[in-house]
Amino acid sequence: MFFTKSNRFNLIYLFMATFIVVSFVSRTILLTYSYSHVSLGLLDLVKIYGIGLFYDFVAVSYYVIPFVIYLILVPNKIFNAPWHRKMTIAIFFGFIFAIVFNGFSEWFFWEEFGKRFNFIAVDYLIYTTEVINNILESYPVPLLLLIVLLLTLAIFTFYVKKTMVLHTTFSDEKGFVSRLKEGALLLFIPLLSFFLLDQQSLTSVSNNKFNAELSKNGLYSLFSAFRNNSLDYDDFYKSHDIKEVLTTLRKLQTTQEINFVSDDINDITRHYSHTGEEKHYNVMLVMIESMSAAYMNTYGNTQNLTPEMDKLTQQSLFFDKLYATGTRTVRGMEAVTLSIPPTPGRSIVKRPNNHNLSSVGFTFEEKGYENKFIYGGHGYFDNMNEFFSHNGFNIVDHNNFDAHEITFDNVWGVCDEDLFNKTLKEADKSYEANKPFFNFIMTTSNHRPYTFPKEHMTQPELEGRDSGVNYTDYAIGKFLDDAKKKPWFDNTLFIFVADHNGGSSGEVALPLFRYIIPAFIYAPKLLKPQTISKLSSQIDLMPTVMSLMNWNYKGKFYGNDILANDFNERAFIGNYQKLGLYRKNHLTILSPDESVVSLEVVKLERTDVVYKEVPKNSADIDRAITYYQSASYLYKNNLTRHTKAQ
């Protein structure tokens, strides 16, 4: 029998014990689920559970702050009153329910992302409508809530029958000073943690990222993500003198066709020059949700999920070594429209100071194009409408679809077929107005809950992500078939590129294989099919497109023409904290503790990568710092703003 001494803080201690036990069970379940990826040595397990226990304790100390303050302040007469006892027990029951519910939530988040709660979870809390509906459409929520409730009842019943806690809690006669002393100790723990503790420092003891994630506490990670949703490069990463960085950037970015327009090192405006007549082809840029290269037969998949895109590899300019810059849709949008490497923290698309940037939207606008961002959902999600509408695009989203234009709709928006049908109509409008058009189209069907008209799939028996890939592939094929009937088809470049791949988890910080994405430029009357096997980045895509049209223009872009003879092969990859530069079979990773790691790629396959840590390559480190420090500095100091063409 426990808690025999009268003390109003007994419920706090019991709650903390419950939190730690549930966290232990949750960690064990996640470890078991991912056991094939986890390092399971004795020392590894001690680290996972030892560091995990520590962070569980810190996390729950944050959780109980409001209740501790309340227990210090509420007088004994009120606290021990029958009505207050009932209210407190109800709150305690609710707290237990929340702990168990959180354990279930972490399971589903881990299943999707292979990580504890992070920036993505923060976003989920912001966009509640989309996220809640997505959950309702993806999972048997009533059944799950019933299971959570039954587990909560079981735990609560155990406490009532096996402990004295409910009796001893409500017979407390301590004075205010005594309560203040005990409560102050409970408050001192989270206060000390807030100022001194950095979760990253302890959980990075393992090079295996699954081990590192398992040693975290989900709620603490969520709290940390709220605190650190932006990272100032100069404060957290290895850096050089900014003048040296900007000078080096000029050397790296000058090519035969691209030169800086000013001697001012703070002005990165470059003049892209080409010979021959300028073309004004229409441009249809389709950004495909979560389309990993690993899903395609071309890259070794044997499921035949993407017959249409596999055909396109033979009919297009196909870039088979192009890498995504990040793991979220907004990162892909940022890379393609702004042509810059990823900066630490959240994407520029979601930052408040992101209007009137040097965007390809303005470049096309200056060439007389009608630009549209076309999205089948509600573009306020992820700040997309705000970003695109202030960087050279008009908005066409769910609000612009008439009822008869929607045959299928889920939480993320209309199905891809409806989206493409709307796109064709918008292209017709521009053509009839005698305007060349640039349409940036964002698909959604290859996203959980993977619901769409399955009767249109080539393999309707598929489920989950495979079904989403197969349906989107079908919709792309139909889109092109329908476009071929249009009078503007022969004069149009169709660009297909993924926003990111279909998963971001891995045993290492930046698993290269997960960043490889397909990219095609299809125009049968304009371009000769060819496979381009140069290592390249999403940020190079639009400079390549504009080069194909022989454009002369100015822009503050980092991207270059992949087809140029002197193209500098490299790829930028990152997550919210790690920044990677991949070139010549080596990956250089910059981390927010100012550390740098140099890795040699020993093996790179469709679903796996093996690294070997090697002595630091100073040239590659300097390159990585130059690209990432300069990009962060220029954005932070408003030096990437759009400058109107003279």
C-alpha positions in Angstrom: 0.0 0.0 0.0 1.5 3.3 -1.1 1.0 7.0 -0.3 0.0 6.5 3.4 1.1 9.9 4.4 -1.4 12.8 4.0 -0.1 15.1 1.2 -2.0 17.0 -1.4 0.9 16.5 -3.8 0.4 12.7 -3.8 -1.6 12.9 -7.0 1.3 14.8 -8.6 3.7 12.0 -7.7 1.3 9.3 -8.9 0.7 11.1 -12.1 4.5 11.4 -12.7 5.0 7.7 -12.0 2.2 6.9 -14.5 3.7 9.1 -17.1 7.1 7.5 -16.8 5.7 3.9 -16.9 3.6 4.7 -20.0 6.6 6.3 -21.6 8.7 3.2 -20.9 6.0 1.0 -22.4 5.6 3.3 -25.5 9.4 3.4 -26.0 9.6 -0.4 -25.9 6.7 -0.8 -28.4 8.4 1.6 -30.8 11.7 -0.1 -30.4 10.1 -3.5 -31.1 8.4 -2.1 -34.2 11.7 -0.8 -35.5 14.0 -3.5 -34.1 15.6 -4.2 -37.5 16.9 -0.6 -37.7 17.9 -0.2 -34.1 21.4 -0.9 -32.6 20.6 -3.5 -29.9 23.9 -3.8 -28.0 23.8 -3.7 -24.2 25.3 -0.2 -24.1 22.9 1.0 -26.8 19.9 -0.2 -24.8 21.2 1.4 -21.6 21.5 4.7 -23.5 18.0 4.4 -25.0 16.3 3.7 -21.7 18.6 5.7 -19.4 18.5 8.9 -21.4 14.9 8.2 -22.2 14.0 7.9 -18.5 15.8 11.2 -17.8 13.8 13.0 -20.5 10.6 11.4 -19.4 11.1 12.8 -16.0 11.9 16.3 -17.3 8.9 16.2 -19.7 6.4 15.3 -16.9 7.9 18.0 -14.7 6.8 20.5 -17.4 3.4 18.9 -17.7 2.5 19.3 -14.0 3.5 22.9 -13.6 -0.1 24.4 -13.7 -1.4 21.8 -11.2 1.6 22.3 -8.9 1.0 26.1 -8.8 -2.7 25.5 -8.1 -2.0 23.1 -5.3 0.3 25.6 -3.6 -2.3 28.4 -3.7 -5.6 26.7 -3.0 -6.5 26.8 0.7 -7.0 23.6 2.7 -10.7 24.4 3.3 -11.4 24.4 -0.4 -9.0 21.7 -1.3 -10.5 19.1 1.1 -14.2 20.0 0.3 -16.2 17.1 -1.2 -17.0 19.1 -4.4 -13.4 19.9 -4.9 -12.3 16.3 -4.3 -14.7 15.1 -7.1 -13.4 17.8 -9.4 -9.8 17.0 -8.7 -10.3 13.2 -9.2 -12.0 14.0 -12.6 -9.0 16.1 -13.6 -6.7 13.3 -12.5 -8.7 10.9 -14.6 -8.4 13.2 -17.5 -4.6 13.5 -17.1 -4.3 9.7 -17.2 -6.4 9.6 -20.3 -4.1 12.2 -21.9 -1.0 10.2 -21.1 -2.4 7.0 -22.7 -3.8 9.0 -25.6 -0.4 10.5 -26.2 1.2 7.1 -26.2 -1.2 6.0 -29.0 -0.5 9.3 -30.9 3.2 8.7 -30.8 2.7 5.3 -32.3 0.9 6.6 -35.4 3.4 9.5 -35.7 6.3 7.1 -35.5 4.7 4.7 -38.1 4.4 7.6 -40.5 7.7 9.5 -40.0 10.0 7.2 -37.9 10.5 10.1 -35.5 9.3 11.5 -32.2 7.1 14.6 -32.3 8.9 17.4 -34.1 8.2 20.4 -36.3 5.6 18.4 -38.3 3.6 17.8 -35.1 3.7 21.5 -34.4 2.3 22.1 -37.8 -0.4 19.5 -37.1 -1.5 21.5 -34.0 -1.7 24.7 -36.1 -3.8 23.2 -39.0 -6.3 21.3 -36.9 -9.1 21.1 -39.5 -7.0 19.3 -42.1 -5.1 17.2 -39.6 -8.2 16.1 -37.6 -10.1 15.2 -40.7 -7.1 13.3 -42.1 -6.9 11.3 -38.9 -10.7 10.6 -39.0 -10.4 9.4 -42.6 -7.3 7.3 -42.0 -7.9 5.5 -38.7 -10.7 3.8 -36.8 -10.8 6.7 -34.3 -13.9 5.6 -32.2 -12.4 2.2 -31.6 -9.0 3.7 -30.7 -10.7 6.2 -28.3 -12.6 3.3 -26.7 -9.3 1.4 -26.2 -7.7 4.5 -24.6 -10.7 4.9 -22.3 -10.7 1.3 -21.2 -6.9 1.4 -20.5 -7.5 4.6 -18.5 -10.3 3.0 -16.5 -8.0 0.0 -15.8 -5.2 2.2 -14.5 -7.6 4.4 -12.4 -9.3 1.3 -10.9 -5.9 -0.1 -9.9 -5.0 3.1 -8.1 -8.3 3.2 -6.2 -8.0 -0.4 -5.1 -4.3 -0.8 -4.5 -3.2 2.6 -3.1 -4.3 5.0 -0.4 -3.7 8.0 -2.7 -7.2 9.2 -3.1 -7.7 9.1 0.7 -4.4 10.7 1.7 -4.5 13.4 -0.9 -7.7 15.0 0.4 -6.8 15.0 4.2 -4.0 17.4 3.9 -3.7 20.2 6.5 -0.3 21.6 5.5 0.1 25.4 5.8 1.0 27.7 2.9 4.7 27.9 3.7 5.0 24.1 3.9 3.1 23.7 0.6 5.3 26.4 -1.0 8.5 24.6 -0.1 7.4 21.3 -1.6 5.9 22.9 -4.6 8.9 25.1 -5.3 11.1 22.0 -5.5 8.7 20.5 -8.1 8.8 23.8 -10.0 12.6 24.2 -9.8 13.2 21.0 -11.9 11.5 22.3 -15.1 12.9 25.8 -14.6 16.4 24.5 -14.4 15.8 22.3 -17.4 14.4 25.2 -19.5 17.7 27.2 -19.1 20.3 24.4 -19.1 19.0 21.4 -20.9 19.3 20.7 -24.6 17.7 17.4 -25.7 19.9 17.2 -28.8 23.1 17.0 -26.8 22.2 13.8 -24.9 20.2 12.1 -27.6 23.0 12.5 -30.2 25.2 9.9 -28.4 24.3 7.4 -31.0 25.0 7.6 -34.7 21.9 5.5 -35.3 19.1 7.9 -35.7 16.5 5.4 -34.6 18.4 4.9 -31.3 18.6 8.7 -30.9 14.9 9.2 -31.5 13.9 6.4 -29.1 15.9 8.0 -26.4 13.8 11.1 -26.7 10.5 11.9 -25.1 7.7 12.8 -27.5 6.1 15.6 -25.5 9.5 17.1 -24.6 10.4 17.0 -28.4 7.1 18.8 -29.1 7.9 21.4 -26.6 11.4 21.8 -28.0 10.0 22.2 -31.5 7.8 25.0 -30.3 10.9 26.7 -28.8 13.2 26.2 -31.7 11.1 26.6 -34.8 13.8 28.8 -36.3 17.6 28.4 -36.0 19.9 31.3 -36.6 22.8 29.9 -38.6 25.4 32.1 -37.0 24.4 31.1 -33.5 24.3 27.3 -34.1 26.4 26.3 -37.0 30.1 26.4 -37.9 30.7 29.6 -39.8 33.4 31.8 -41.4 33.8 35.5 -41.8 30.8 36.6 -43.9 33.0 38.6 -46.3 35.1 35.5 -46.9 31.9 33.5 -47.4 30.3 35.9 -49.9 33.6 36.2 -51.8 33.9 32.4 -52.1 30.3 32.2 -53.2 31.1 34.3 -56.2 33.9 32.0 -57.2 31.6 28.9 -56.9 28.7 30.6 -58.7 30.4 32.1 -61.7 30.0 30.1 -64.9 30.4 30.6 -68.7 26.8 31.8 -69.0 26.2 33.3 -65.5 27.9 36.3 -64.1 27.3 38.6 -61.2 26.0 42.0 -62.2 27.7 44.0 -59.4 31.0 44.0 -57.5 29.1 44.4 -54.2 29.6 41.0 -52.5 26.2 41.5 -50.8 24.5 41.6 -54.1 24.2 38.1 -55.5 22.1 39.1 -58.5 23.4 37.1 -61.5 22.8 37.7 -65.2 21.9 34.5 -67.0 22.7 34.9 -70.6 22.0 32.7 -73.6 22.4 33.0 -77.3 19.7 32.4 -79.9 16.1 33.5 -80.1 14.2 33.5 -76.8 11.3 31.1 -76.6 8.1 31.6 -74.7 6.9 28.1 -74.2 4.0 27.5 -71.9 5.1 25.8 -68.7 3.1 23.2 -66.7 5.1 22.4 -63.5 3.5 19.5 -61.6 4.9 19.0 -58.1 3.9 15.4 -57.1 3.2 14.7 -53.5 5.7 12.3 -51.8 6.9 10.7 -55.1 10.0 8.8 -54.2 12.2 7.6 -57.0 12.1 4.2 -55.1 8.5 3.7 -56.3 9.4 3.5 -59.9 10.5 0.5 -62.0 13.2 2.7 -63.5 14.9 2.8 -60.2 14.5 -0.9 -59.5 11.0 -1.2 -58.0 9.3 -4.4 -59.3 5.6 -3.6 -58.4 4.8 -1.7 -61.6 3.3 1.1 -59.6 4.2 3.9 -62.1 3.8 2.7 -65.7 3.0 6.2 -66.9 6.0 7.9 -65.3 8.3 5.0 -66.3 7.2 5.7 -69.9 8.0 9.3 -69.4 11.6 8.5 -68.6 12.0 7.3 -72.2 10.1 10.3 -73.7 11.5 13.2 -71.8 14.5 15.0 -70.5 14.8 12.7 -67.5 17.0 13.7 -64.6 17.8 10.5 -62.8 20.1 11.9 -60.1 18.1 14.9 -58.9 17.7 15.3 -55.2 15.1 16.9 -53.0 16.3 19.6 -50.6 14.1 18.5 -47.7 11.3 16.2 -46.4 8.3 18.5 -46.5 6.2 19.9 -49.4 7.0 23.5 -48.5 10.7 22.7 -48.8 10.2 21.5 -52.4 8.2 24.6 -53.2 10.8 26.8 -51.7 13.6 25.1 -53.7 11.8 25.3 -57.0 10.4 28.8 -56.8 13.3 30.5 -55.0 16.2 28.3 -56.2 18.1 28.5 -52.9 19.5 25.8 -50.6 17.5 25.0 -47.5 18.1 27.2 -44.5 17.8 25.7 -40.9 14.5 25.7 -39.1 11.2 25.9 -41.0 10.8 26.6 -44.7 10.8 30.1 -46.0 7.3 29.4 -47.3 6.1 29.3 -43.7 8.0 32.3 -42.4 6.3 35.7 -41.9 8.9 37.7 -43.8 8.6 36.0 -47.2 7.0 38.5 -49.6 8.6 39.8 -52.8 11.5 37.5 -52.8 13.6 36.7 -55.9 11.2 34.2 -57.3 10.9 32.5 -60.7 7.3 33.8 -60.5 8.6 37.3 -61.0 11.0 36.2 -63.7 8.1 34.7 -65.7 5.9 37.7 -65.0 8.5 40.0 -66.5 8.6 37.8 -69.6 4.8 38.4 -70.0 3.5 35.2 -68.5 0.3 34.6 -66.6 1.3 32.6 -63.5 -1.0 30.5 -61.4 -0.5 28.4 -58.3 -3.1 25.6 -58.7 -4.0 23.5 -55.6 -6.9 21.2 -55.0 -7.1 21.9 -51.3 -7.2 25.0 -49.2 -4.1 27.0 -49.8 -4.0 28.6 -46.4 -2.5 25.3 -45.2 1.2 25.6 -44.8 0.9 29.3 -45.7 1.0 28.4 -49.4 -1.4 31.0 -50.7 0.3 33.8 -48.7 3.7 32.8 -50.1 2.7 32.3 -53.8 0.4 35.3 -54.0 3.2 37.6 -52.9 5.9 36.0 -55.1 4.5 36.4 -58.6 1.5 34.0 -58.8 -2.3 34.1 -58.8 -4.1 31.6 -56.7 -6.4 28.9 -57.8 -7.4 26.6 -54.9 -10.3 24.7 -53.6 -12.4 27.9 -53.2 -12.2 28.4 -57.0 -13.6 24.9 -57.9 -17.3 24.9 -58.9 -19.4 22.0 -57.4 -19.6 20.3 -60.8 -15.8 20.3 -61.1 -15.4 18.1 -58.0 -16.1 14.4 -58.5 -14.1 13.3 -55.4 -12.9 15.2 -52.3 -11.2 14.4 -49.1 -9.6 16.4 -46.3 -6.6 17.5 -48.5 -8.7 18.5 -51.4 -10.0 17.2 -54.7 -8.5 14.1 -56.3 -5.7 14.5 -58.8 -8.0 13.9 -61.8 -10.2 16.8 -60.7 -7.1 18.9 -60.1 -5.7 18.3 -63.6 -9.1 18.9 -65.2 -9.2 22.3 -63.5 -5.6 22.9 -64.6 -6.5 22.3 -68.3 -9.4 24.8 -68.0 -7.0 27.4 -66.5 -4.6 26.8 -69.3 -7.4 27.3 -71.8 -8.2 30.7 -70.3 -4.7 31.9 -70.6 -4.4 30.6 -74.2 -7.6 32.3 -75.1 -6.3 35.6 -73.6 -3.2 35.2 -75.8 -1.0 34.9 -72.8 1.8 32.3 -72.3 1.2 30.6 -69.0 3.2 29.2 -66.1 1.1 26.9 -63.9 2.5 25.5 -60.7 0.3 22.6 -59.8 0.5 20.7 -56.5 -1.0 17.3 -56.2 -2.4 15.7 -53.0 -3.8 12.2 -53.7 -0.5 10.4 -52.8 -1.0 11.5 -49.1 -2.7 9.7 -46.3 -5.6 8.8 -46.1 -4.9 7.6 -49.7 -8.5 8.0 -50.8 -9.5 8.6 -54.4 -11.6 7.0 -57.2 -9.9 3.6 -57.0 -11.8 2.2 -60.0 -9.5 4.4 -62.1 -6.3 2.7 -60.9 -4.3 0.2 -62.9 -4.0 -1.9 -59.7 -7.2 -1.2 -57.7 -6.3 -4.0 -55.2 -3.4 -1.9 -53.8 -3.7 -0.2 -50.4 -2.0 2.6 -48.5 1.0 4.5 -50.1 1.3 2.0 -53.0 -2.3 2.8 -54.0 -1.6 6.6 -53.8 1.4 6.2 -56.0 -0.5 4.1 -58.5 -3.5 6.5 -58.7 -1.4 9.6 -59.1 0.6 7.9 -61.9 -2.7 7.1 -63.6 -3.9 10.7 -63.2 -0.7 12.0 -64.8 -1.1 9.7 -67.8 -4.7 10.9 -68.3 -3.7 14.5 -67.8 -1.2 14.2 -70.7 -3.6 12.4 -72.9 -6.2 15.1 -72.4 -3.6 17.9 -72.9 -2.6 16.4 -76.2 -6.0 17.5 -77.5 -5.4 21.1 -76.7 -4.2 23.7 -79.2 -1.4 24.9 -76.8 0.0 21.4 -76.2 2.8 21.5 -78.9 4.2 24.7 -77.4 4.2 23.5 -73.8 6.9 22.1 -71.4 5.4 19.7 -68.9 7.6 19.4 -65.9 7.0 16.7 -63.3 9.0 16.7 -60.1 8.4 15.4 -56.6 8.1 17.8 -53.6 10.0 15.2 -51.5 10.0 11.5 -51.1 7.5 9.2 -49.4 9.4 9.0 -46.1 12.1 10.7 -44.1 13.2 8.2 -41.5 16.5 6.4 -41.6 19.2 5.0 -39.4 21.4 8.0 -40.3 20.8 11.7 -40.0 20.5 12.3 -43.8 19.7 9.0 -45.6 20.7 9.9 -49.2 18.4 7.3 -50.8 15.4 9.0 -49.3 16.1 12.3 -51.1 16.3 10.9 -54.7 13.2 12.0 -56.6 12.1 11.7 -60.2 12.2 14.8 -62.5 11.1 15.0 -66.1 10.7 17.7 -68.7 8.2 16.4 -71.3 7.6 18.2 -74.6 7.6 15.8 -77.6 7.5 18.5 -80.2 10.2 20.6 -78.6 12.7 18.4 -76.8 14.6 15.2 -77.8 14.3 12.5 -75.1 17.5 12.1 -73.1 18.6 10.8 -69.7 20.7 13.3 -67.8 22.8 11.5 -65.1 24.3 14.6 -63.5 24.1 14.9 -59.7 21.8 17.9 -59.3 19.3 19.6 -57.0 15.7 20.8 -57.0 17.1 24.3 -57.0 18.6 23.7 -60.5 15.3 22.8 -62.1 13.9 26.2 -63.1 17.2 27.7 -64.3 17.5 24.6 -66.5 13.9 25.3 -67.9 14.7 28.9 -68.6 17.9 27.9 -70.3 16.0 25.6 -72.6 14.1 28.7 -73.7 17.3 30.8 -74.2 16.2 33.4 -71.7 18.4 36.3 -70.7 17.4 37.4 -67.2 18.6 38.4 -63.8 17.9 36.6 -60.5 19.3 36.0 -57.1 19.2 32.3 -57.6 21.7 29.6 -56.5 20.6 27.1 -59.1 22.3 26.6 -62.4 21.5 25.0 -65.8 22.0 21.3 -65.4 22.6 20.9 -69.1 25.5 23.3 -69.2 28.9 21.8 -69.9 30.4 23.5 -66.9 27.6 22.5 -64.5 28.9 22.0 -61.0 27.4 18.7 -59.8 26.3 18.8 -56.2 23.1 18.3 -54.2 21.7 20.1 -51.2 19.8 18.0 -48.7 18.6 18.7 -45.2 16.0 18.4 -42.4 15.1 20.9 -39.8 18.5 20.9 -38.3 21.1 19.0 -40.4 22.4 20.6 -43.6 24.1 18.4 -46.1 26.2 18.9 -49.2 26.6 15.9 -51.4 29.3 15.9 -54.1 31.9 13.5 -55.5 30.5 10.6 -53.5 31.0 12.4 -50.2 28.4 13.9 -47.9 29.3 16.8 -45.6 26.8 17.4 -42.8 26.6 20.7 -40.7 24.9 20.3 -37.3 23.5 23.0 -35.0 26.1 22.3 -32.3 28.8 23.7 -34.8 30.0 20.2 -35.5 30.8 18.9 -39.0 30.9 15.3 -40.2 32.4 14.1 -43.5 31.0 10.8 -44.8 32.0 8.7 -47.8 29.1 6.9 -49.5 30.1 3.2 -49.5 26.8 1.9 -50.9 23.8 3.8 -52.3 20.8 1.7 -53.3 17.2 2.3 -53.9 16.2 1.7 -50.3 19.5 1.8 -48.4 22.7 3.8 -47.9 25.9 2.9 -46.1 28.3 5.7 -45.0 31.8 5.5 -43.7 33.1 8.5 -41.6 36.3 9.8 -43.1 38.8 12.6 -42.2 37.2 16.0 -42.7 37.6 17.4 -46.2 38.3 21.1 -45.7 37.4 22.0 -49.3 33.9 20.3 -49.0 33.4 21.8 -45.5 34.2 25.3 -46.9 31.8 24.8 -49.8 29.0 23.6 -47.4 29.5 26.6 -45.1 29.7 29.0 -48.0 26.4 27.8 -49.5 24.4 27.5 -46.3 25.8 30.4 -44.3 25.4 32.8 -47.2 21.8 31.7 -47.9 20.9 32.2 -44.3 22.7 35.6 -44.1 21.2 36.9 -47.3 17.6 36.0 -46.4 18.0 37.2 -42.8 19.3 40.6 -44.0 16.6 41.0 -46.7 19.2 40.7 -49.5 17.2 38.1 -51.5 14.3 40.5 -52.4 13.1 40.8 -55.9 14.6 43.6 -58.0 12.5 44.7 -61.0 14.2 44.3 -64.3 15.6 47.5 -65.8 
